[in-house]
Amino acid sequence: QPSRAPLSGQSAWRAVARRERTYPGAPRRLSNTPNALAPQGALRDSPTALMRASPPMRLPLLLSLAATASAFYLPGVAPREFKDGEKVEIKVNKLSSTKTQLPYDYYSLPFCKPPEISNAVENLGEVLHGSVIQNSPYEIRMGKSDFKVLCRKELRAKEVALLGQRIREDYRIHLIMDNLPAATKMIREMPDGKTITMYDRGYPLGFLGSNDRPGTAPKQPYIYNHLHFVVKFHTEPQFEGARLVGFEVEPLSVLHRYKGAFTTDMSKLNLLSVPVGPDLPAQPVLLKGETLEIVFSYDVAWEYSPIKWASRWDLYLYMGDDQIHWFSIINSLAIVLLLTGIVAMIMMRTLRRDVNRYNEQDKEDLQEESGWKLVHADVFRPPAMPILLCASLGTGVQLLAMSATSIFCAMLGFLSPANRGGLMTAMLLLFVFMGVPAGYASSFLHKSLKGVEWKKNIILTSCLFPGIVFTIFFVLNFFVWGEKSSGAVPFGTLCALLVLWFGISMPLVFLGAYFGYRRKPLDLPVRVNQIPRQVPEQVWYMQPAFSVTVGGVLPFGAVFIELFFILSSIWLHQFYYVFGFLLLVFIILIITCAEITMVMCYFQLCAEDYHWWWRSFLTSGSSGLYLFAYSIMYFFTQLEIIGFVPTLLYFTYMLVFAMLFFLITGSIGFISCYWFVWAIYGAIKVD
């Protein structure tokens, strides 16, 4: 490279500011205008309109915003104003990769460190996510554009190998400023020709060279050692100072060169690799001697933005074209309308005709009983393994109450992504506190089945399925710990989970069981014979295996489109915040599970098969099997996970997710079928 005249720090910054800021593989930037980052009108104005609305008008506004599901801040989350020249702290978070799914501590790699590293206080959800939030050596002052060299690192062979491995594994770095995550700006062109601005969380650690990138060797790792921070701020006459509303990072790989002795004092450092730009040679992660020298630098640019503080998360949470979500809703509604028509036909025509005929037969004694009335003396006979059924129902009700409450609170904005780990923490706490309905449902069913081992029932309800999940989580934690990942849950956190389980959840299950056992059981509408009736041989399509398998198709079909976005948010590290759509899909799922189970139960009883207890739970619960099958297809078509431990984590967690989905949908189907059987047999007259 030809020699360059050394520039001072301020001159270097001016040179940087004059250049177009791009890096290899980065999307093009919009013009540097305030309107360049303006989001869609609904996204920008809805939170503000909601806050300005009078109390009587807030509920209609909330319902109207449910479909768009724009995030907003609730009262109590106060913005912070920065005065000119005030220090703006940047914190470092974890390193994450969609290929390994294993987060790592930022300082596990040889980056520049502050004189003293301090950890931020983390909530339970952040710990379970593997977040490690610490201070950083970046020094930024409000409104002060600057160019600085951070430090020089001399890496040995082991550190070079680790850095190259993390680049090949496609790791991204996550920073935080004023509770805003660092993001890479992307410009997306819509089918109608319009362009929209979207944010991708974090920035890549580096890239692999290729023939498409001039000056790089194919498959050679290069590190992004220069960061260009674009900090967006908003000012209004109503408050003093400025509020930060955007934090963009544009990384560059620069092979820094300098004359003389190295120093971080920009007035004394003779830096040759300026102005910094994409035309400079990139910094390879390649050891040529005993050590590899890497110089880290950064610069800061400040831009005014018309985006208000309450709407600053809109670009992070923008889910793209929402037509696919509406298609999901319409698809689900079509399934619901189909099932509703079938149920209405059964309930209003067939059942009414059957009830009238059976009642007339009782009066006139004209002919023998037939159809579903024929099994009236056996339909309420207790099933096999009644305690397991009660425990499954109790845990399913607990998960159902937790899911409904979590989705509703998230739709209202209580679980904003601004509160990192808030959703995970809220779901854990809600599951713990929903032990009361779990104990009540399990004990009431157990008493209705005339069960006697009430202690065993309560212990299984509070320990069986939570114990299975905790055991799987505990074993997987050893594999994550063996990879030295920050995702390994500390022993203290495991103890805290056990305290929540045995100290709060289990007593609440006992409390709910107390009220459930105190309640008087429902009187059976018909008596039960002492000798069970023989079930006639069933046709092939009424066999338990076939009918149960078919029963799960429609509940899964009602949610599988939205399931794609949920899996993408989990395994591709994307934001998911269209909880308005999710609430609608969840309601449709409940209706679908209830209706398909009642329809299948009616056909089963008409075939003189009275073993409906477990069949009703398994019919809608079999949708969990389809969910797991879908996760296998998703793994091979959408993900690029590498390694044994990441693959083990994916399939094990998806198996747990499918089991929990089975319990939720199975409980919905059982409760609806329980009511259905009670209703139809209570409407006929039997001697």
C-alpha positions in Angstrom: 0.0 0.0 0.0 1.3 3.5 -0.7 2.2 5.5 2.4 -0.5 7.9 3.7 0.0 11.1 5.4 -0.8 10.7 9.1 -4.0 12.4 10.4 -4.9 13.5 13.8 -8.0 12.2 15.5 -10.3 15.0 14.5 -9.0 15.0 10.9 -9.5 11.3 10.7 -13.1 11.8 11.9 -13.8 14.4 9.3 -12.4 12.1 6.6 -14.6 9.3 7.9 -17.7 11.5 7.9 -17.1 12.5 4.3 -17.1 8.9 3.0 -20.1 6.7 2.2 -20.4 4.2 5.1 -20.7 0.7 3.7 -19.0 -2.6 4.4 -18.7 -5.8 2.4 -22.1 -7.5 2.2 -24.0 -4.7 3.9 -27.2 -3.3 2.4 -27.2 0.1 1.0 -28.0 3.1 3.2 -30.8 5.5 2.8 -30.0 9.2 2.4 -29.0 10.9 5.6 -32.3 12.7 6.1 -34.7 12.7 9.1 -37.4 11.0 7.0 -35.1 8.1 6.1 -35.9 6.3 9.3 -39.5 7.3 9.7 -41.6 4.1 10.2 -45.0 3.4 9.0 -47.6 5.9 10.2 -49.5 3.4 12.2 -46.3 2.3 13.9 -45.3 5.8 14.7 -48.5 7.3 15.8 -50.4 4.5 17.6 -48.5 4.5 20.9 -48.7 8.3 21.2 -52.4 8.3 20.3 -53.0 5.6 22.9 -51.3 7.6 25.6 -53.2 10.8 24.7 -56.6 9.0 24.7 -59.0 9.5 27.6 -59.6 6.4 29.8 -63.0 5.6 28.2 -61.5 5.5 24.8 -58.4 3.4 25.5 -60.2 0.0 25.3 -61.5 0.6 21.8 -58.0 1.9 20.8 -56.4 -1.2 22.3 -58.7 -3.5 20.4 -58.1 -1.6 17.1 -54.3 -1.9 17.7 -54.4 -5.6 18.4 -54.1 -6.6 14.8 -51.1 -4.4 14.1 -49.7 -5.2 17.6 -47.4 -2.2 17.7 -45.3 -2.0 20.8 -45.6 0.8 23.2 -44.3 1.8 26.6 -46.5 1.8 29.6 -46.5 4.5 32.3 -43.6 3.9 34.7 -40.9 3.4 32.1 -39.4 6.9 32.2 -37.3 8.3 29.3 -33.9 9.7 30.0 -32.7 13.0 28.7 -29.0 13.5 28.0 -27.4 16.9 28.2 -24.8 18.1 25.7 -21.5 16.5 26.5 -22.9 14.0 29.0 -21.4 10.6 28.9 -23.5 7.9 27.1 -22.6 4.5 28.3 -22.4 1.5 25.9 -22.7 -1.9 27.5 -21.7 -5.2 25.9 -24.0 -8.2 25.9 -23.5 -11.7 24.7 -22.3 -13.2 21.4 -24.9 -15.2 19.6 -25.1 -17.4 16.6 -28.0 -19.1 14.7 -25.6 -21.9 13.7 -24.6 -23.0 17.2 -27.4 -21.6 19.4 -24.8 -21.2 22.1 -24.3 -17.7 23.6 -20.9 -16.6 24.9 -19.6 -13.9 27.1 -18.4 -10.9 25.1 -15.0 -10.9 26.8 -14.5 -14.6 26.0 -12.9 -13.3 22.9 -9.8 -11.0 22.9 -11.5 -7.7 22.7 -10.5 -4.4 24.3 -11.4 -4.3 28.0 -12.1 -1.4 30.4 -9.9 -1.0 33.4 -12.5 -2.7 35.6 -15.2 -5.0 34.4 -18.6 -4.8 36.2 -21.6 -7.0 35.6 -25.1 -5.5 35.4 -27.9 -6.9 37.5 -29.8 -9.5 35.4 -33.3 -10.9 35.9 -34.2 -14.6 35.7 -35.2 -14.4 32.0 -31.8 -12.8 31.0 -29.9 -15.5 32.9 -31.9 -18.3 31.2 -31.2 -16.6 27.8 -27.5 -16.6 28.5 -27.1 -12.8 28.6 -24.0 -11.4 30.3 -24.3 -7.6 30.4 -21.1 -5.7 31.2 -19.5 -2.3 30.8 -17.3 -1.5 27.8 -14.3 0.7 27.0 -16.2 2.9 24.6 -16.3 6.5 25.6 -19.1 8.5 24.0 -20.3 12.0 24.8 -23.7 13.3 23.9 -23.6 15.2 20.6 -19.8 14.9 20.2 -18.7 13.3 16.9 -15.4 11.6 17.4 -12.9 9.1 16.0 -10.9 7.0 18.4 -8.5 4.1 18.5 -9.6 1.8 21.2 -6.6 -0.4 21.8 -4.1 -2.7 20.2 -4.3 -6.5 20.8 -1.5 -9.0 20.2 -3.1 -12.4 19.8 -1.4 -15.7 20.2 -2.1 -18.8 18.2 -4.9 -20.1 20.5 -6.7 -16.8 20.5 -6.4 -16.5 16.7 -7.8 -20.0 16.3 -10.8 -19.2 18.6 -11.5 -15.9 16.9 -11.5 -17.5 13.5 -13.7 -20.3 14.7 -16.3 -17.8 16.0 -16.3 -16.0 12.7 -16.9 -19.2 10.8 -19.7 -20.0 13.1 -21.4 -16.7 12.1 -21.4 -15.1 15.6 -22.9 -11.7 16.1 -22.1 -9.1 18.8 -24.7 -7.4 20.8 -24.3 -3.9 22.4 -26.7 -1.9 24.5 -27.1 1.9 24.7 -29.8 3.5 26.9 -31.6 0.1 26.9 -31.6 0.1 23.1 -29.8 -2.9 21.4 -27.3 -2.1 18.7 -28.7 -2.9 15.3 -27.6 -3.1 11.7 -29.8 -1.2 9.3 -31.2 -3.1 6.3 -33.1 -1.7 3.4 -35.8 -4.0 2.1 -37.5 -3.5 -1.2 -41.2 -4.5 -1.2 -43.0 -6.1 -4.2 -44.7 -2.7 -5.0 -41.3 -1.1 -5.4 -41.3 0.8 -2.1 -38.3 0.5 0.3 -38.6 0.1 4.1 -36.0 0.3 6.8 -35.6 -2.7 9.1 -33.2 -3.5 11.9 -31.2 -6.7 12.4 -30.1 -7.1 16.0 -26.4 -6.8 16.6 -23.6 -6.8 14.1 -21.4 -9.7 12.7 -18.1 -10.5 14.3 -16.5 -10.8 10.9 -16.8 -12.4 7.5 -15.2 -15.0 5.3 -13.4 -13.8 2.3 -14.6 -14.7 -1.2 -13.9 -13.9 -4.8 -16.8 -11.4 -4.7 -15.0 -9.3 -2.1 -11.9 -7.7 -3.7 -8.7 -8.0 -1.7 -9.9 -11.0 0.4 -8.8 -14.6 0.2 -11.6 -17.2 -0.2 -12.7 -18.8 3.1 -10.2 -16.7 5.1 -11.8 -15.1 8.2 -11.6 -11.4 8.6 -12.7 -9.4 11.7 -14.7 -6.2 11.9 -12.3 -4.2 14.0 -13.8 -0.7 13.3 -17.3 0.3 14.3 -19.2 3.3 13.0 -21.9 4.2 15.6 -24.8 6.2 14.3 -26.8 7.5 17.3 -30.2 9.0 16.6 -31.6 11.5 19.0 -34.9 13.4 19.4 -35.5 16.8 21.0 -38.6 18.7 21.9 -39.3 22.0 23.7 -41.2 20.1 26.4 -38.0 18.7 27.9 -34.3 19.7 28.2 -31.6 17.7 26.5 -32.0 14.9 24.0 -33.6 11.5 24.1 -31.9 8.6 22.3 -34.2 6.9 19.8 -31.8 4.8 17.6 -28.5 3.0 17.9 -27.1 1.7 14.6 -23.7 0.0 14.1 -21.9 -0.3 10.8 -18.8 -2.5 11.1 -15.7 -2.3 8.9 -12.7 -4.5 8.6 -9.6 -2.4 8.4 -5.9 -3.4 8.5 -4.8 -0.4 10.5 -1.2 0.9 10.0 0.6 3.5 12.0 4.1 5.1 12.2 6.1 5.3 15.4 5.0 4.1 18.8 1.4 3.0 19.3 -0.8 5.1 21.7 -4.5 5.6 22.1 -3.9 9.3 22.3 -5.1 10.5 18.9 -3.1 13.7 19.0 0.1 11.6 19.2 -0.8 8.6 17.1 0.4 8.7 13.4 -2.4 6.6 11.9 -1.9 5.8 8.2 -5.1 3.8 7.6 -7.3 6.8 7.2 -9.8 7.8 6.0 -11.4 4.6 7.0 -13.5 3.0 4.3 -14.3 -0.2 2.5 -11.5 0.4 0.0 -8.8 -0.3 2.6 -7.3 -3.7 3.1 -9.3 -5.9 5.5 -7.9 -7.2 8.7 -7.4 -11.0 8.3 -7.4 -13.4 11.3 -4.3 -15.1 10.2 -1.2 -15.7 12.3 2.0 -15.0 10.3 4.5 -14.8 13.2 4.3 -15.5 16.9 1.5 -13.0 17.4 -1.2 -11.3 15.4 -1.6 -7.5 15.9 -5.2 -6.1 15.6 -6.0 -2.4 16.2 -9.6 -1.7 17.3 -11.1 1.7 16.5 -14.5 3.3 16.4 -16.2 6.6 15.4 -19.5 8.2 16.3 -22.0 10.2 14.3 -25.1 11.9 15.7 -28.3 12.3 13.7 -31.5 14.0 14.6 -34.6 11.8 14.2 -38.3 12.8 14.2 -39.1 9.4 15.9 -40.4 10.0 19.4 -39.1 8.1 22.4 -42.3 6.1 22.8 -41.9 4.8 19.2 -38.2 4.1 19.1 -38.7 0.3 19.2 -40.9 0.2 16.1 -38.1 -0.4 13.7 -36.8 -3.3 15.8 -40.3 -4.9 16.1 -41.4 -4.3 12.5 -42.3 -7.8 11.3 -42.5 -6.9 7.6 -45.5 -7.4 5.4 -48.4 -8.4 7.7 -50.5 -9.9 4.9 -49.1 -13.3 5.8 -50.5 -12.9 9.3 -53.9 -12.0 7.9 -53.7 -15.0 5.7 -53.0 -17.1 8.8 -56.1 -15.6 10.5 -58.3 -16.2 7.4 -57.0 -19.7 7.1 -57.8 -20.4 10.7 -61.2 -18.8 10.6 -62.1 -21.0 7.6 -61.3 -24.1 9.7 -63.3 -22.7 12.6 -66.3 -21.9 10.4 -66.2 -25.4 8.9 -66.1 -27.1 12.3 -68.7 -24.7 13.7 -71.1 -25.7 10.9 -70.5 -29.4 11.6 -71.0 -28.9 15.4 -74.1 -26.8 14.8 -75.6 -29.5 12.5 -74.9 -32.2 15.2 -76.1 -30.2 18.1 -79.1 -28.5 16.5 -80.4 -31.2 14.2 -79.0 -34.7 14.8 -78.8 -34.5 18.6 -82.2 -32.8 18.9 -83.7 -35.5 16.7 -81.9 -38.2 18.7 -83.1 -36.8 22.0 -86.7 -36.5 20.9 -86.7 -40.0 19.5 -85.1 -41.5 22.6 -87.5 -39.7 24.9 -90.5 -40.9 22.8 -89.1 -44.5 22.9 -89.0 -44.3 26.7 -92.6 -43.3 26.8 -93.9 -45.7 24.3 -91.4 -48.5 24.7 -91.6 -49.2 20.9 -88.1 -50.4 20.1 -84.7 -51.1 21.6 -82.2 -48.4 22.2 -79.7 -47.6 19.5 -76.8 -45.2 18.8 -75.1 -43.2 21.5 -77.9 -43.8 24.1 -77.1 -47.5 24.0 -73.9 -46.9 26.1 -75.5 -44.6 28.6 -74.8 -47.1 31.4 -71.1 -47.2 30.6 -70.2 -43.7 29.4 -69.3 -42.4 32.9 -67.3 -45.5 33.8 -63.9 -44.3 35.2 -61.1 -44.7 32.6 -57.8 -46.6 32.9 -55.0 -44.7 34.8 -57.3 -42.0 36.2 -54.6 -40.3 38.3 -52.4 -39.8 35.2 -55.4 -38.3 33.4 -56.1 -35.9 36.3 -52.4 -34.9 36.5 -52.3 -34.3 32.7 -55.5 -32.2 32.9 -54.2 -30.2 35.9 -50.8 -29.3 34.2 -52.6 -28.6 30.9 -55.0 -26.1 32.6 -51.9 -24.5 34.3 -50.2 -24.1 31.0 -53.4 -22.9 29.3 -53.9 -20.2 32.0 -50.2 -19.2 31.8 -50.3 -18.9 28.0 -53.5 -16.9 27.8 -52.4 -14.5 30.5 -48.9 -14.0 29.0 -50.2 -13.4 25.5 -52.9 -10.9 26.7 -50.3 -9.0 28.8 -47.9 -8.9 25.9 -50.6 -7.6 23.6 -51.3 -4.8 26.0 -47.6 -3.9 26.1 -46.8 -5.0 29.6 -44.0 -7.3 28.3 -42.2 -4.9 26.0 -38.8 -6.1 24.6 -37.3 -3.1 26.2 -37.5 -5.2 29.4 -34.9 -7.8 28.4 -35.9 -11.3 29.6 -39.3 -9.9 30.8 -41.3 -12.4 28.8 -39.4 -15.4 30.0 -39.6 -14.2 33.6 -43.3 -13.4 33.4 -44.1 -16.8 31.9 -42.2 -18.7 34.7 -43.9 -16.7 37.4 -47.3 -17.0 35.8 -46.8 -20.8 35.6 -45.9 -20.9 39.2 -48.9 -18.8 40.3 -51.3 -20.8 38.1 -50.8 -23.8 40.4 -54.2 -22.9 42.0 -56.3 -23.7 38.8 -54.1 -26.7 38.2 -54.8 -28.2 41.6 -58.5 -27.3 41.4 -59.0 -29.0 37.9 -57.1 -32.1 38.8 -58.8 -32.6 42.2 -62.3 -31.9 40.9 -61.9 -34.5 38.2 -60.3 -37.0 40.6 -63.2 -36.6 43.0 -65.7 -37.0 40.1 -64.0 -40.3 39.2 -64.4 -41.4 42.8 -60.6 -41.6 43.3 -59.2 -42.3 46.7 -55.5 -41.6 46.5 -55.8 -37.9 46.7 -52.3 -37.3 48.0 -50.8 -39.2 45.1 -52.9 -37.2 42.7 -51.8 -33.8 44.0 -48.1 -34.8 44.1 -48.3 -36.1 40.5 -50.1 -32.9 39.4 -47.4 -30.7 40.9 -44.3 -32.8 40.1 -44.8 -35.1 37.1 -44.6 -32.9 34.0 -42.6 -30.1 35.7 -40.2 -32.7 36.9 -39.8 -34.2 33.4 -39.0 -30.7 32.0 -36.6 -29.8 34.8 -34.8 -33.1 34.5 -34.3 -32.6 30.7 -33.2 -29.0 31.3 -30.8 -30.1 34.0 -29.2 -32.7 31.8 -28.9 -30.4 28.8 -27.3 -27.8 31.0 -24.3 -30.1 31.4 -23.8 -30.2 27.7 -24.0 -26.4 27.4 -21.6 -26.1 30.4 -19.2 -28.4 28.6 -19.2 -26.0 25.7 -18.2 -23.2 28.1 -21.2 -21.2 27.0 -22.8 -18.4 28.9 -26.1 -20.1 28.3 -25.2 -22.6 31.0 -27.5 -21.8 33.9 -25.6 -21.2 37.2 -26.2 -23.4 40.2 -27.8 -20.5 42.1 -30.4 -20.0 39.4 -31.2 -23.7 39.4 -31.7 -23.4 43.1 -34.0 -20.4 42.6 -36.1 -22.4 40.1 -36.4 -25.2 42.6 -37.5 -22.7 45.3 -40.2 -21.4 42.8 -41.3 -25.0 42.1 -41.4 -26.5 45.6 -41.8 -23.3 47.6 -44.6 -21.6 45.6 -46.0 -23.7 42.9 -46.5 -26.9 44.9 -48.2 -25.2 47.8 -50.5 -23.4 45.4 -51.4 -26.7 43.7 -52.3 -28.0 47.2 -54.4 -24.9 47.8 -56.3 -25.4 44.5 -56.8 -29.0 45.4 -58.3 -28.1 48.7 -61.0 -26.1 47.0 -61.5 -28.8 44.4 -62.0 -31.6 46.9 -64.4 -29.4 48.9 -66.7 -28.8 46.0 -69.6 -31.2 45.6 -69.1 -33.4 42.5 -71.6 -33.2 39.7 -74.4 -35.7 39.9 -74.2 -38.2 37.1 -77.1 -37.8 34.7 -77.3 -41.6 34.2 -76.3 -44.5 36.4 -73.3 -46.7 35.7 -73.7 -50.5 35.5 -71.4 -52.7 37.5 -70.6 -55.0 34.6 -68.9 -53.1 31.7 -70.5 -53.5 28.2 -68.5 -55.1 25.5 -67.5 -52.6 22.8 -68.3 -53.9 19.3 -65.7 -54.2 16.7 -65.0 -50.8 15.1 -64.6 -49.9 11.4 -61.1 -48.9 10.4 -61.7 -45.2 10.4 -63.0 -45.3 14.0 -60.0 -47.2 15.3 -58.4 -45.2 18.2 -55.0 -44.7 16.4 -56.6 -43.4 13.2 -59.2 -41.1 14.8 -56.7 -39.7 17.3 -54.2 -39.0 14.5 -56.8 -37.3 12.3 -58.1 -35.3 15.2 -54.9 -33.3 15.6 -54.7 -32.1 11.9 -57.2 -29.2 12.2 -55.9 -27.7 15.5 -52.4 -27.7 14.0 -53.6 -26.4 10.7 -55.1 -23.4 12.6 -51.7 -22.3 14.0 -49.0 -23.6 11.7 -48.5 -20.3 9.8 -48.0 -18.3 13.0 -45.9 -21.1 14.3 -43.3 -20.3 11.6 -42.8 -16.8 12.9 -42.6 -18.1 16.5 -39.9 -20.6 15.6 -38.0 -17.9 13.7 -38.0 -15.6 16.7 -36.6 -18.4 18.9 -34.0 -20.0 16.6 -33.2 -17.2 14.2 -33.0 -14.6 17.1 -35.7 -12.3 15.6 -38.1 -10.1 17.5 -41.6 -11.4 17.7 -44.2 -8.8 18.8 -47.3 -9.4 16.8 -49.1 -10.6 19.9 -52.4 -9.2 18.6 -52.3 -11.8 15.8 -51.1 -14.4 18.3 -54.1 -13.8 20.6 -56.5 -14.2 17.7 -54.8 -17.4 16.6 -54.8 -18.7 20.2 -58.6 -18.1 20.5 -59.1 -19.9 17.2 -57.0 -22.7 18.5 -59.2 -23.1 21.6 -62.4 -23.1 19.5 -60.9 -25.6 17.0 -59.7 -28.0 19.7 -63.1 -27.9 21.4 -65.1 -28.4 18.3 -63.1 -31.2 16.7 -63.1 -33.1 19.9 -66.8 -32.9 20.3 -67.4 -34.0 16.7 -65.0 -37.0 17.1 -66.6 -37.9 20.5 -70.1 -37.9 19.0 -69.0 -40.2 16.2 -67.3 -42.5 18.7 -70.3 -42.7 21.0 -72.6 -43.4 18.0 -70.3 -46.3 17.2 -71.1 -47.6 20.8 -67.5 -47.0 22.0 -67.8 -45.5 25.5 -64.0 -45.1 26.1 -64.1 -41.4 25.5 -62.0 -40.1 28.5 -58.5 -40.6 27.2 -59.6 -40.4 23.6 -60.9 -36.9 24.0 -57.6 -35.8 25.5 -55.5 -37.5 22.8 -57.7 -36.3 19.9 -56.8 -32.6 20.1 -53.6 -33.3 21.9 -52.2 -35.2 18.9 -51.6 -31.8 17.3 -48.4 -31.8 19.4 -47.2 -34.7 17.3 -47.7 -32.6 14.2 -45.9 -29.7 15.8 -42.8 -31.9 16.4 -43.0 -33.2 12.8 -43.1 -29.6 11.6 -40.1 -28.7 13.7 -38.1 -31.5 12.0 -39.0 -30.0 8.6 -38.2 -26.5 9.8 -34.8 -27.7 11.0 -33.8 -29.0 7.5 -35.3 -26.2 5.5 -34.8 -23.0 7.5 -31.9 -23.5 9.9 -28.1 -24.1 9.4 -27.4 -25.5 12.9 -24.0 -27.3 13.1 -22.6 -29.5 15.8 -23.9 -32.3 18.0 -24.8 -30.1 21.1 -26.7 -27.5 19.1 -28.7 -30.2 17.3 -29.4 -32.0 20.6 -30.6 -28.7 22.1 -32.9 -28.0 19.2 -34.6 -31.4 19.0 -34.9 -31.8 22.8 -36.4 -28.3 23.4 -38.8 -28.8 20.5 -39.8 -32.2 21.9 -40.5 -30.4 25.3 -42.4 -27.7 23.4 -44.5 -30.3 21.6 -45.3 -32.1 24.9 -46.5 -28.8 26.5 -48.5 -28.1 23.4 -50.0 -31.6 23.7 -51.0 -30.9 27.3 -52.6 -27.5 26.4 -54.6 -28.7 23.4 -55.5 -32.0 25.1 -56.9 -30.2 28.1 -59.0 -28.0 25.9 -60.4 -31.0 24.1 -61.1 -32.9 27.3 -62.9 -30.1 29.1 -65.1 -29.4 26.0 -65.9 -33.1 25.6 -66.6 -33.5 29.3 -69.2 -30.8 29.1 -70.6 -32.2 25.8 -71.1 -35.7 27.2 -72.8 -34.3 30.4 -75.1 -32.2 28.2 -76.3 -34.8 25.8 -76.9 -37.5 28.4 -78.5 -35.1 30.8 -81.1 -34.3 28.1 -82.5 -37.8 27.7 -84.7 -39.8 30.0 -83.4 -43.1 31.2 -85.1 -45.5 33.6 
